[in-house]
Amino acid sequence: MSGIKKLAGQTLWYGVPTIASRFLGYLMNMALPFFIALPEKTADLVQVYTIIPFLNVLYAYGMETAYFRFSQTHDKQKLYSTLSISLFFSSILFTALLLLFKGSITGAADLENNPQYVLWMIAIITVDNLNTLPFAKLRQENRPKRYAFARIAGIVINLSVVIFFLGVVPEILSNNPDSFLKSIYNKEVGLGYYLLGNLCGSVFTLILLSKEIRQIKLSFDKVLWKEVMKYSAPLIIVGLGGMVNDVLSRLIYRHVVDLPQQQADHELGIFANIFRIALLITILIQAFRMAAEPFFFNSSKDENAPRTYARVMKFFVIACCFMFLLIGLYLDVFRWIFITFANPRWAQGLQVVPLLALGNIFLGIYYNLSVWYKLTDKNMYGAAITIIGAVITIVLNVLLIPKLHYTGAAIATFTCYLFMMISSYWLGQKYYPVPYPVKKLVAYMVLVILIYGVHLGINKIYPDHLWFSLTTATILFVLFTRFVIKIEAKELAKIPALAKYFK
């Protein structure tokens, strides 16, 4: 239990900045309906933040995971310096190439109205990539407090810039047009301040990590680098395939939907908005991954490692079930906020959020299962799973979006992650058996889906009645909580802080 307790503690520390980052970013994105009345006005910003994850994978080319893997068997200082030098020079190369083809990128992404977005996007990716290994070093050395401080400080700067230029300055200038602030504010930038705030936060984070950066030695081990590249090359495919599965629907939406340009932009803005709600589960997944990846590698030599991984999976799935219920049962709260404080048009498409959320749970389970190919150096299997998942995503998006719009994109996401989860489990049990409590985990997920269905059925008695919906949602959530406590009483009794409640 001590290993899981340690993982839980580190997940909390890594989770605080990750949750803060995602949640504050989420709030800034969710604030778009309050800044912008028409969803189509946000389409270009959505497009940029859809492209960034793809380029991040290319810039990092699996170095983070490789650092955790090889730090178990090689000199950490030599490894850190070699990989950092590699990332530095590759970042210069990739940035030069992106700048060279800036015009082509602008045209391909339909960003002709905001070509400056491409420059800011390149700058953000470059700086963030330089932060990658310093953050990985902090995680590998189990220094979550410093990690949390650097992350949260960057988030605060990011948020401050956005609020200042989109909220404070316009209000001041409307009352005092001759204020000195007009010299630093450009109304034409508009939503571009989201990107500029992101860039400022990334640069500030890089400055805070200067101590870790100064620890890089001008020593490059060519033999070690080749060994690392052999391991990490398949992870590039895994990463790119993962990005295809994650963001392709938003990247191609307005290109495949059979609608006039303005209506296509409108639906893209709406779909991105509802996708953010489902991403609340991704916040939990990301927080968990920050702690779990180094934990899995550090625990791999323990003879009880498979059993530990199984218990970690169980607690992870239970946490995801709670998140699914929070989203599904309280979806009417989001609808009320959009209708009351923004524009009712932003509430469109909310019915597909639970399907997207369930797909994201499958993705989180897949991340847990992926430990088998990372520990056994069978990354090509992970690449194959991801490629097939990407093909499923592409085919279903192209076929279903023109017919079903938001729902078609959600079905594509759900199907892809379901396939990846099942195939990874099947192969993992063949090459690295882990005694996962499959029946119990499936039962939990089926139960929360049924609870969500019951909630939908009950609310038909008093449709559009917010307080009735909240009351029934809370009752169902409490009942599920009591059920889990009863079933997991023995496990919970092993936790010192809770033991006295389960005697």
C-alpha positions in Angstrom: 0.0 0.0 0.0 3.0 2.3 0.6 3.7 2.4 -3.1 0.2 3.4 -4.0 0.1 5.9 -1.2 3.3 7.5 -2.5 1.8 7.6 -6.0 -1.4 9.2 -4.7 0.7 11.9 -2.9 2.7 12.6 -6.0 -0.4 12.6 -8.2 -1.8 15.3 -5.8 1.3 17.4 -6.2 1.6 17.0 -9.9 -2.2 17.2 -10.1 -2.5 20.6 -8.4 -0.5 22.4 -11.1 -1.9 20.2 -13.9 -5.5 20.7 -12.7 -4.8 24.4 -12.2 -3.3 24.7 -15.6 -6.0 22.7 -17.4 -8.8 24.2 -15.3 -7.6 27.8 -15.6 -7.1 27.3 -19.3 -10.5 25.6 -19.4 -12.0 28.6 -17.6 -10.3 31.0 -20.1 -11.7 29.0 -23.0 -15.1 28.7 -21.3 -15.0 32.4 -21.0 -15.0 32.7 -24.7 -18.8 32.7 -24.8 -18.7 35.8 -22.6 -16.2 37.6 -24.7 -17.5 36.5 -28.1 -21.2 36.3 -28.8 -20.8 34.2 -32.0 -19.1 30.8 -31.8 -17.7 31.1 -35.4 -15.4 34.0 -34.2 -13.4 31.5 -32.2 -12.7 29.1 -35.0 -9.2 30.3 -35.8 -8.1 30.1 -32.2 -9.6 26.6 -32.0 -7.6 25.7 -35.1 -4.3 26.9 -33.6 -4.7 25.0 -30.4 -5.6 21.9 -32.4 -2.3 22.2 -34.3 -0.1 22.8 -31.3 -0.3 19.2 -29.9 0.8 17.7 -33.2 3.9 19.9 -33.4 4.7 19.3 -29.7 5.0 15.6 -30.4 7.4 16.2 -33.3 9.5 18.7 -31.2 9.8 16.3 -28.2 10.0 13.0 -30.2 9.6 10.8 -27.2 12.5 12.2 -25.2 10.5 12.6 -22.0 9.5 8.9 -21.7 12.9 7.9 -22.9 14.5 9.9 -20.1 12.4 8.0 -17.5 13.2 4.7 -19.1 17.0 5.1 -19.4 17.5 6.9 -16.1 16.9 3.4 -14.6 20.0 2.0 -16.2 22.3 4.9 -17.3 24.2 7.8 -15.7 21.5 10.4 -15.1 23.7 13.4 -15.6 25.1 12.1 -18.9 21.6 11.2 -20.1 20.1 14.5 -19.1 22.8 16.5 -20.9 22.7 14.4 -24.0 19.0 14.5 -24.4 18.8 18.3 -23.6 21.5 19.1 -26.2 19.6 17.0 -28.7 16.3 18.8 -28.0 17.9 22.2 -28.2 19.4 21.7 -31.6 16.3 19.9 -33.0 14.1 22.7 -31.7 16.2 25.2 -33.7 15.9 23.0 -36.8 12.1 22.5 -36.5 11.5 26.2 -35.7 13.5 27.2 -38.8 11.5 24.9 -41.0 8.2 26.1 -39.6 9.2 29.7 -40.2 10.3 28.8 -43.7 6.9 27.3 -44.5 4.9 29.8 -42.5 2.8 30.8 -45.5 1.9 27.3 -46.4 0.9 26.5 -42.8 -1.3 29.6 -42.7 -3.1 28.6 -45.9 -3.5 25.0 -45.0 -5.0 25.9 -41.6 -7.3 28.6 -43.0 -5.7 31.2 -40.9 -5.4 33.9 -43.6 -7.4 36.3 -41.4 -5.0 35.9 -38.5 -1.5 35.0 -40.0 0.2 36.3 -36.8 -1.3 33.4 -34.9 1.2 31.1 -36.7 4.2 33.0 -35.5 2.9 33.1 -31.9 2.1 29.4 -32.1 5.7 28.6 -33.3 7.1 30.6 -30.4 4.9 28.9 -27.8 5.9 25.4 -29.1 9.6 26.2 -29.1 9.7 27.6 -25.6 7.5 24.8 -24.2 9.7 22.2 -25.7 12.8 23.7 -23.9 10.8 23.2 -20.7 10.2 19.5 -21.4 13.3 17.8 -19.9 13.7 20.2 -16.9 10.2 19.2 -15.9 10.9 15.5 -16.6 14.0 15.8 -14.4 12.0 17.2 -11.5 9.5 14.4 -11.9 12.1 11.7 -12.1 13.8 13.1 -9.0 10.5 13.1 -7.1 10.5 16.9 -6.6 6.8 17.6 -7.1 6.8 20.8 -5.0 9.3 22.6 -7.3 7.4 21.2 -10.3 4.1 22.5 -8.9 5.6 26.0 -8.2 7.0 26.4 -11.7 3.8 25.2 -13.4 1.5 27.3 -11.3 3.6 30.4 -11.7 3.5 30.1 -15.4 -0.2 29.6 -15.3 -0.7 32.8 -13.2 1.3 34.8 -15.7 -0.7 33.4 -18.6 -4.0 34.1 -16.9 -3.0 37.6 -15.8 -2.0 38.6 -19.3 -5.3 37.3 -20.8 -7.5 39.0 -18.2 -5.5 42.2 -18.3 -5.7 42.7 -22.1 -9.1 41.2 -22.8 -10.9 42.3 -19.6 -9.2 45.2 -17.8 -7.6 47.3 -20.5 -10.7 47.6 -22.8 -12.7 48.7 -19.9 -10.2 51.4 -18.8 -9.8 52.7 -22.4 -13.6 52.9 -22.9 -13.7 55.3 -19.9 -10.3 57.0 -20.5 -9.4 56.9 -24.2 -6.1 58.9 -23.6 -4.7 56.5 -21.0 -1.1 55.4 -21.5 -2.4 51.9 -21.9 -3.4 52.6 -25.5 0.3 52.4 -26.4 0.5 48.8 -25.4 -3.0 47.6 -26.4 -4.0 46.7 -29.9 -7.7 46.1 -30.3 -7.0 44.2 -33.6 -5.2 41.5 -31.7 -8.4 40.4 -30.1 -8.4 36.7 -29.1 -4.8 36.6 -30.0 -4.1 37.7 -26.5 -4.9 34.1 -25.5 -1.8 33.1 -27.5 0.3 36.0 -26.2 -0.6 35.1 -22.6 0.3 31.5 -23.2 3.7 32.6 -24.6 4.4 34.9 -21.6 3.6 32.1 -19.2 5.9 29.7 -21.1 8.8 32.2 -21.1 8.4 32.9 -17.4 8.3 29.1 -16.7 11.6 28.7 -18.6 13.2 31.4 -16.5 12.1 29.7 -13.3 13.6 26.4 -14.5 17.0 28.1 -15.2 18.6 26.2 -12.3 17.8 22.9 -14.0 18.9 24.3 -17.4 22.2 25.3 -15.9 22.8 21.7 -14.9 23.1 20.7 -18.5 26.7 19.9 -19.3 28.3 20.4 -22.7 28.7 16.6 -23.1 27.0 14.6 -25.8 27.2 10.8 -25.8 26.6 9.7 -29.4 26.3 6.0 -28.5 23.7 6.7 -25.8 21.8 9.1 -28.1 21.5 6.4 -30.8 20.3 3.9 -28.2 17.7 6.4 -26.9 16.5 7.2 -30.4 16.0 3.6 -31.2 13.7 3.3 -28.2 11.9 6.6 -28.7 11.3 6.5 -32.5 8.1 4.4 -32.2 6.9 6.8 -29.5 6.8 9.5 -32.1 4.3 7.4 -34.0 2.4 6.8 -30.8 2.4 10.5 -30.0 1.3 11.6 -33.5 -1.3 8.9 -33.7 -2.6 9.9 -30.3 -2.9 13.5 -31.4 -4.8 12.4 -34.5 -7.2 10.5 -32.3 -7.5 13.5 -29.9 -7.8 16.5 -32.2 -8.5 15.4 -35.7 -12.2 15.9 -35.4 -11.7 19.6 -34.6 -8.9 20.0 -37.2 -10.9 18.7 -40.1 -14.4 19.5 -38.9 -15.1 22.6 -41.1 -13.4 20.9 -44.1 -15.6 17.8 -44.2 -19.0 19.1 -42.9 -21.2 20.0 -45.8 -22.2 23.6 -44.7 -21.5 27.2 -45.7 -18.2 28.5 -44.3 -19.9 30.7 -41.6 -22.1 27.8 -40.4 -19.1 25.4 -40.4 -17.1 27.9 -38.3 -20.1 28.1 -36.0 -20.3 24.4 -35.5 -16.5 24.1 -35.0 -16.7 26.7 -32.2 -19.6 24.9 -30.6 -17.9 21.5 -30.9 -14.7 22.8 -29.4 -16.7 24.2 -26.5 -18.5 20.9 -25.7 -15.2 19.0 -26.1 -13.7 21.2 -23.3 -16.4 19.9 -20.9 -15.5 16.3 -21.6 -11.8 17.3 -21.1 -12.5 17.6 -17.4 -11.8 13.9 -17.3 -8.6 14.5 -19.2 -7.4 16.8 -16.5 -7.6 13.9 -14.1 -5.8 11.6 -16.6 -3.0 14.2 -17.1 -2.5 14.7 -13.4 -2.2 10.9 -12.9 0.2 10.5 -15.8 2.6 13.1 -14.4 3.1 10.9 -11.4 2.4 7.5 -12.8 5.0 7.3 -15.6 8.1 7.7 -13.4 6.3 5.6 -10.7 5.8 2.7 -13.2 9.4 2.7 -14.3 10.8 3.0 -10.8 8.6 0.2 -9.6 9.3 -2.1 -12.5 12.0 -4.2 -10.7 9.7 -4.9 -7.8 8.5 -8.5 -7.8 5.0 -7.3 -6.8 4.9 -4.7 -9.6 2.1 -6.3 -11.6 -0.1 -6.5 -8.6 0.6 -2.9 -7.8 -0.2 -1.8 -11.3 -3.6 -3.7 -11.0 -4.5 -1.8 -7.8 -3.5 1.5 -9.4 -5.8 0.8 -12.3 -8.7 0.0 -10.0 -8.4 3.3 -8.1 -7.9 5.2 -11.4 -11.1 3.7 -12.9 -13.1 4.5 -9.8 -11.9 8.1 -9.9 -12.8 8.3 -13.6 -16.3 7.0 -12.8 -16.8 9.8 -10.3 -15.7 12.3 -12.9 -18.1 10.9 -15.4 -21.0 11.3 -13.0 -20.0 14.8 -12.1 -20.0 15.7 -15.8 -23.1 13.7 -16.9 -25.4 14.3 -13.9 -24.6 18.0 -13.7 -24.6 18.8 -17.4 -27.7 21.0 -16.9 -25.5 23.4 -14.9 -23.4 24.1 -18.0 -26.5 24.5 -20.1 -27.9 27.0 -17.6 -24.7 29.0 -17.5 -24.5 29.3 -21.3 -28.2 30.2 -21.7 -28.3 32.7 -18.8 -24.9 34.5 -19.0 -23.8 34.0 -22.6 -25.6 33.1 -25.8 -28.1 30.2 -25.9 -26.3 29.1 -29.1 -23.3 28.0 -27.0 -25.5 25.4 -25.3 -25.9 23.4 -28.6 -24.5 19.9 -28.7 -24.2 19.3 -25.0 -26.0 15.9 -25.4 -22.8 14.4 -26.8 -20.6 15.4 -23.9 -21.2 12.1 -21.9 -20.2 10.1 -25.0 -17.0 12.1 -25.3 -16.3 11.8 -21.6 -16.7 8.0 -21.7 -14.3 7.9 -24.6 -11.8 9.9 -22.6 -12.1 7.3 -19.8 -11.2 4.6 -22.3 -8.2 6.7 -23.2 -7.1 7.0 -19.6 -7.3 3.2 -19.1 -5.3 2.8 -22.3 -2.6 5.1 -20.8 -2.5 2.8 -17.8 -2.3 -0.3 -19.9 0.5 1.1 -22.0 3.0 0.4 -19.3 3.4 -3.1 -20.7 5.0 -2.1 -24.0 7.1 0.7 -22.4 8.6 -1.7 -19.8 9.2 -4.5 -22.3 10.7 -2.2 -25.0 7.9 -3.2 -27.4 7.0 0.3 -28.4 6.3 -0.8 -32.0 3.2 -2.6 -30.6 2.1 0.7 -29.1 2.7 2.4 -32.4 0.7 -0.2 -34.3 -2.3 0.2 -31.9 -2.2 3.9 -32.3 -1.9 3.8 -36.1 -5.0 1.5 -36.3 -6.8 3.8 -33.9 -5.9 6.8 -36.1 -7.2 5.1 -39.2 -10.5 4.4 -37.3 -10.6 8.0 -36.3 -10.0 9.4 -39.8 -12.5 7.0 -41.5 -15.3 7.6 -39.0 -14.8 11.3 -38.9 -14.9 11.6 -42.7 -18.0 9.4 -42.9 -20.0 10.5 -39.9 -19.3 14.3 -39.5 -21.2 15.2 -42.7 -24.2 13.1 -41.6 -24.3 13.4 -37.8 -22.2 16.5 -37.2 -21.2 16.7 -33.4 -22.5 13.3 -32.7 -20.5 11.7 -35.6 -17.3 13.2 -34.2 -18.1 11.9 -30.7 -18.8 8.4 -32.0 -15.5 8.4 -33.8 -13.6 9.4 -30.6 -15.5 6.8 -28.5 -14.9 4.0 -31.0 -11.2 4.7 -31.5 -10.4 4.8 -27.7 -12.5 1.7 -27.1 -10.5 -0.2 -29.7 -7.2 1.0 -28.3 -8.1 0.1 -24.8 -9.3 -3.5 -25.7 -6.3 -4.2 -28.0 -3.8 -2.9 -25.5 -5.2 -5.0 -22.7 -5.2 -8.2 -24.9 -1.6 -7.7 -26.0 -0.5 -6.6 -22.6 -1.8 -9.8 -21.0 0.2 -11.8 -23.5 3.6 -10.0 -23.1 3.4 -8.6 -19.5 0.5 -10.1 -17.6 -1.1 -7.9 -14.9 -4.0 -9.2 -12.7 -6.4 -6.4 -13.4 -9.8 -6.9 -11.7 -11.6 -6.7 -15.1 -15.1 -7.8 -14.0 -15.2 -5.3 -11.2 -13.9 -2.4 -13.4 -16.4 -3.2 -16.1 -19.2 -3.4 -13.5 -18.3 0.1 -12.2 -18.4 1.6 -15.7 -21.6 -0.1 -16.6 -23.1 1.1 -13.3 -22.3 4.8 -13.9 -23.7 4.6 -17.4 -26.9 3.2 -16.0 -27.0 5.9 -13.3 -26.7 8.5 -16.0 -29.5 6.9 -18.0 -31.7 6.8 -14.9 -31.0 10.5 -14.4 -32.1 11.3 -18.0 -35.3 9.3 -17.6 -36.2 10.9 -14.2 -35.7 14.4 -15.6 -38.3 13.8 -18.3 -40.8 14.2 -15.5 -39.9 17.9 -15.1 -38.0 18.9 -18.2 -36.0 22.1 -18.1 -36.3 22.3 -14.3 -32.8 23.0 -13.0 -33.4 22.4 -9.3 -35.1 19.1 -9.9 -32.2 18.0 -12.1 -29.6 19.0 -9.5 -31.5 17.3 -6.7 -31.9 14.0 -8.5 -28.3 14.2 -9.6 -27.0 14.7 -6.1 -29.1 11.8 -4.7 -27.7 9.4 -7.4 -24.2 10.6 -6.9 -24.4 10.1 -3.1 -25.8 6.6 -3.7 -23.0 5.6 -6.0 -20.5 7.0 -3.4 -22.0 4.9 -0.7 -21.9 1.8 -2.9 -18.2 2.3 -3.7 -17.3 2.8 -0.1 -19.1 -0.4 0.8 -17.5 -2.5 -1.9 -14.0 -1.1 -1.3 -14.2 -1.0 2.5 -11.3 -3.4 2.9 -9.0 -1.4 0.6 -10.0 1.9 2.2 -9.3 0.4 5.7 -5.6 0.0 4.6 -5.2 3.7 4.3 -4.0 5.0 7.6 -6.0 8.3 7.5 -9.2 6.3 6.8 -8.6 3.2 8.8 -10.5 4.4 11.9 -13.7 4.7 9.8 -13.6 1.2 8.6 -12.9 -0.9 11.6 
